Amino acid sequence: MDVDPRWLAKDLLHRVGAAPVLALLPPLLGGIALTIKLDSPGPVLYRQERIGWRGRPFTFLKFRSMVADAERIGLRWEVSRDDPRITRVGRWLRRYSAALLAPEGVYGRDGLVREKR
């Protein structure tokens, strides 16, 4: 079995590069969760059922950036910057795109890159 040395180098780079990220991520995510909980009542995570590849449903998770039950207050397709349903922490999360908990955003099909769709 022949193994391409470039593949081995890429695999080693990914493993070594993932170690500091894995060490720093839990405290960061925990801090975001605590800040959301202290900022407004309700759950920390927002769950939504979405349709994925080949029509298979999946549960989409992200940090909550709006008040709890925001859908009941007003359902809109577009959310403006001054939408009253967005929490103080939510504004920061949206500004820095920190609300999404998408693993493929950190480690995509092609390696340590953000996938373009």
C-alpha positions, 0 to 999 in steps of 0.5 A: 500500500503506497501512501502519498507523503503529501497526504501524510504531511497534510494529515499531520498539519491538520492534527497538530493545528487542531490541538490548540483549537480544541484546547481553546474552543470549550472555554470560549463556547462556555463563555458565550453560553454563560453570557447569553444566559446572563443577558436574557431568559430562555435557552442558550441554544436555538434549535431548528429543523432544516432539510439537508442533503437529499431531503433528509431533515436535520436539527440545526443548532446555533447560539440564541441571538434573539429573545426566546420565542422570537417567532411568536413575536414576529415572523420575518424573512429579513431581520434588520439591524435594529430588530427589537427581538435581537438581544445585546449579546445577539448583536455581537454574535451576529456581527462576528458570525459567532452564533453558528455551531457548524463543524464544517465551518471549522474543518471542511471537506477540503481541510482547515478551510471554510467551505464555499457553497 
